[in-house]
Amino acid sequence: MLTDGYLKQKFYFNTTSEKLAENMMDILDKFNLKGKIYTHKRKKYGWRDLHMVYLTKKDSKTALNLLNKILEELNYEKGFLFLKGYK
């Protein structure tokens, strides 16, 4: 979420690695967040498939609150949205 992910109203994480997408799903599951994967088939363009992990708006808000709590414990009180440059 801090690197290749996107989190404002909804959380998205896109990768060409199916295993990495599965790992993200496992991480989300550990925090009781119900992620979903959509695979964008791109073989016809000569590209690797894109695996897109996402959360509902409700679970995205839960993830944002969780990230802010963790950042606060690390003494970074400005929060996730500021850290990512969204604010």
Secondary structure, DSSP 8 states (H G I E B T S, - for coil): --SSEEESSSEEEEES-HHHHHHHHHHHHHTT---EEEEE--GGGTS--EEEEE--HHHHHHHHHHHHHHHHHTT-TT-HHHHTT--
